[in-house]
Amino acid sequence: MTAASHDLPCLTLEPPKMLELSPLLRALQDRGPIHRVRTPAGDEAWLVTRHAELKQLLHDERIGRTHPDPASAAQYVRSPFLDLLISDADAESGRRQHAETRRLLTPLFSARRVLEMQPKVEEAADTLLDAFIAHGSPGDLHGELSVPFALTVLCEVIGVPPQRREELTALLAGLALLDDREGAVRAQGDMLAYVTGLVVHKRAEPGPDIISRLNDGELPEHRVAHLAMGLLFAGLDSVASIMDNGVVLLAAHPDQRAAALADPDVMTRAVEEVLRTARAGGSVLPPRYASEDMEFGGVTIRAGDLVLFDLGLPNFDERAFTGPEDFDATRTPNPHLTFGHGIWHCIGAPLARLELRTMFTKLFTRLPKLRLELPVEQLRLKEGQLSGGFAELRITW
């Protein structure tokens, strides 16, 4: 360690400004590829700041979710849900379990399966847009469209029946609490019971959904429940938040929006640019730890050290992107790391891309005069939760 503990840069949960890195993160990125920092929880960690180095570490099997003593492991924030992501298994067992999870889940989000989902995704978008527009201007795009759309698609894919989706929304909100540990623990228990009930139900009445496909006897009941819970948590707020950001960005760039609506290829590139710029730092980072001592980027990472992969930060690295703080719907190539890379690539990426492309196309086609009710800097953001983004996004048309 080259800096005294009390001199370490301190990361915060302060929401980032759109298309702009915080001065601290920009300074760290300019200074070098990896830095010793203090997390919002008060723990020490390594923060990887540059694109090339993060991409390299995303392939490195010496970084994983195992720690010899999870109860004392350093964390980005204190959260009962994040505690579930840390395993006390040995590193090799952790690698095998991670690979096994990806082997089971990746085919369920293949390009072919996502293409088969397209009619239902479009139907969900049309149904929700009909109701949203009928309610009249102005409306809360986040609460009345982005979240319901992401929830509808996710529940359809995973296997949550319509009559239980409202209950799920409340449970996920409780699971994300950062300033009420007792409430988060209670929500976690309720959520696990909720999902376990779905697993039992799907064993008796299987369908063409993820829980049913995981329920073929290869995995124990509790493992299927934990996988389904993780997918539900990861897939809802992340897609809804990126959708909100994309609407804000496309509304602010009418020429680029028009070009995307006129050409599906441009819309595809516009979605990638929305993904690249979705988070410029400030998001809650999941726990990952070095399983052995390793030399990297001119520093020594010790076994058990927390290593932070901020997947938004390298998307603003001037070594990888020209004009990274400019929104360019035609940017190509666009090697963003929002979905991770290598062994940590998001398996749900194809479905998320379909959802974003579908909603942006339909929303701006039907509401060509869409605009924000308030300036971006006055929009209300979520606080005290694992999931960031807008608490409300009111638009007029």
CORVEN-V721550 format. One record per backbone hydrogen bond with DSSP energy under -1.0 kcal/mol. NH is the residue of the N-H (numbers start at 1). CO is the residue of the C=O. E is the energy in kcal/mol with one decimal. If there is no record, write none. Layout:
BEGIN
nh=[NH & NH]
co=[CO & CO]
e=[E & E]
END
This chain:
BEGIN
nh=[7 & 8 & 11 & 20 & 26 & 27 & 28 & 29 & 30 & 31 & 32 & 35 & 37 & 38 & 39 & 41 & 42 & 45 & 46 & 47 & 48 & 49 & 54 & 55 & 56 & 57 & 58 & 59 & 60 & 63 & 64 & 67 & 72 & 83 & 85 & 86 & 87 & 94 & 95 & 96 & 97 & 98 & 99 & 100 & 101 & 102 & 103 & 104 & 105 & 106 & 108 & 109 & 110 & 114 & 115 & 116 & 117 & 121 & 122 & 123 & 124 & 125 & 126 & 127 & 128 & 129 & 130 & 131 & 132 & 133 & 134 & 135 & 136 & 139 & 141 & 141 & 144 & 145 & 146 & 147 & 149 & 150 & 151 & 152 & 153 & 154 & 155 & 156 & 157 & 158 & 159 & 160 & 164 & 165 & 168 & 169 & 170 & 171 & 172 & 173 & 174 & 175 & 176 & 177 & 178 & 184 & 185 & 186 & 187 & 188 & 189 & 190 & 191 & 192 & 193 & 194 & 195 & 196 & 197 & 198 & 199 & 200 & 201 & 202 & 203 & 204 & 205 & 209 & 210 & 211 & 213 & 214 & 224 & 225 & 226 & 227 & 228 & 229 & 230 & 231 & 232 & 233 & 234 & 235 & 236 & 240 & 241 & 242 & 243 & 244 & 245 & 246 & 247 & 248 & 249 & 250 & 251 & 252 & 257 & 258 & 259 & 260 & 261 & 262 & 267 & 268 & 269 & 270 & 271 & 272 & 273 & 274 & 275 & 276 & 277 & 289 & 290 & 291 & 294 & 296 & 299 & 301 & 304 & 305 & 307 & 308 & 311 & 316 & 317 & 320 & 321 & 326 & 331 & 336 & 340 & 344 & 345 & 346 & 349 & 352 & 353 & 354 & 355 & 356 & 357 & 358 & 359 & 360 & 361 & 362 & 363 & 364 & 365 & 366 & 367 & 370 & 371 & 373 & 378 & 379 & 382 & 386 & 391 & 392 & 395 & 396]
co=[4 & 5 & 38 & 17 & 22 & 23 & 24 & 25 & 26 & 27 & 28 & 47 & 45 & 9 & 43 & 76 & 39 & 37 & 306 & 35 & 308 & 33 & 50 & 51 & 52 & 53 & 54 & 56 & 57 & 60 & 289 & 87 & 69 & 79 & 82 & 83 & 65 & 90 & 91 & 92 & 93 & 94 & 95 & 96 & 97 & 98 & 99 & 100 & 101 & 102 & 105 & 106 & 107 & 110 & 111 & 112 & 113 & 117 & 118 & 119 & 120 & 121 & 122 & 123 & 124 & 125 & 126 & 127 & 128 & 129 & 130 & 131 & 133 & 395 & 139 & 393 & 140 & 141 & 141 & 142 & 145 & 146 & 147 & 148 & 149 & 150 & 151 & 152 & 153 & 154 & 155 & 155 & 161 & 162 & 164 & 165 & 166 & 167 & 168 & 169 & 170 & 171 & 172 & 174 & 384 & 180 & 181 & 182 & 183 & 184 & 185 & 186 & 187 & 188 & 189 & 190 & 191 & 192 & 193 & 194 & 195 & 196 & 197 & 198 & 199 & 200 & 201 & 207 & 157 & 158 & 209 & 210 & 220 & 221 & 222 & 223 & 224 & 225 & 226 & 227 & 228 & 229 & 230 & 231 & 232 & 236 & 237 & 238 & 239 & 240 & 241 & 242 & 243 & 244 & 245 & 246 & 247 & 248 & 253 & 254 & 255 & 256 & 257 & 258 & 263 & 264 & 265 & 266 & 267 & 268 & 269 & 270 & 271 & 272 & 273 & 64 & 305 & 62 & 301 & 299 & 296 & 294 & 290 & 302 & 288 & 46 & 309 & 313 & 314 & 317 & 317 & 323 & 328 & 334 & 337 & 341 & 342 & 339 & 346 & 348 & 349 & 350 & 351 & 352 & 353 & 354 & 355 & 356 & 357 & 358 & 359 & 360 & 361 & 362 & 363 & 367 & 396 & 394 & 375 & 376 & 389 & 176 & 380 & 380 & 139 & 371]
e=[-1.9 & -1.3 & -3.0 & -1.6 & -2.6 & -2.3 & -2.4 & -2.4 & -2.3 & -1.7 & -1.8 & -2.0 & -2.9 & -2.9 & -3.2 & -1.4 & -2.1 & -2.2 & -2.6 & -3.0 & -1.8 & -2.5 & -2.2 & -2.6 & -1.8 & -2.3 & -2.2 & -1.3 & -1.3 & -1.6 & -2.5 & -2.8 & -1.7 & -1.9 & -1.3 & -1.4 & -3.0 & -2.4 & -2.4 & -2.2 & -2.5 & -2.4 & -2.5 & -2.5 & -2.5 & -2.2 & -2.2 & -2.0 & -2.3 & -2.5 & -1.2 & -1.7 & -1.2 & -2.6 & -2.1 & -1.8 & -1.2 & -2.2 & -2.7 & -2.3 & -2.4 & -2.1 & -2.5 & -2.6 & -2.2 & -2.4 & -2.4 & -1.7 & -2.5 & -2.8 & -2.2 & -1.6 & -1.0 & -2.1 & -1.0 & -2.8 & -2.6 & -1.4 & -3.2 & -2.5 & -2.5 & -2.5 & -2.8 & -2.7 & -2.3 & -2.3 & -2.9 & -2.0 & -2.2 & -2.8 & -2.7 & -2.2 & -2.0 & -1.5 & -1.4 & -1.8 & -1.4 & -1.8 & -2.6 & -1.8 & -1.9 & -2.2 & -1.2 & -1.3 & -2.7 & -2.4 & -2.8 & -2.1 & -2.4 & -2.3 & -2.1 & -2.4 & -2.8 & -2.4 & -2.1 & -2.4 & -2.7 & -2.5 & -2.1 & -1.4 & -2.3 & -2.4 & -2.2 & -2.8 & -1.5 & -1.2 & -2.5 & -1.1 & -2.4 & -2.1 & -2.0 & -2.4 & -1.9 & -2.2 & -2.2 & -2.3 & -2.6 & -2.4 & -2.3 & -2.3 & -2.3 & -2.3 & -2.6 & -2.2 & -1.2 & -2.3 & -2.6 & -2.1 & -2.4 & -2.2 & -2.4 & -2.5 & -2.2 & -2.2 & -2.6 & -2.9 & -2.3 & -1.4 & -2.4 & -2.5 & -2.0 & -2.0 & -2.3 & -1.6 & -2.2 & -2.2 & -1.7 & -2.8 & -2.4 & -1.5 & -1.9 & -2.4 & -2.5 & -2.3 & -2.1 & -3.5 & -1.9 & -2.9 & -2.6 & -2.7 & -2.0 & -3.1 & -3.2 & -2.3 & -2.9 & -3.8 & -1.0 & -1.8 & -1.6 & -1.8 & -1.9 & -2.2 & -1.9 & -1.6 & -2.4 & -2.2 & -1.6 & -3.1 & -1.3 & -2.3 & -2.5 & -1.8 & -2.5 & -2.5 & -2.6 & -2.4 & -2.5 & -2.6 & -1.8 & -2.3 & -2.9 & -1.9 & -1.3 & -2.2 & -2.2 & -1.8 & -2.3 & -2.4 & -1.9 & -1.7 & -2.6 & -2.4 & -2.4 & -1.2 & -2.8 & -2.8]
END
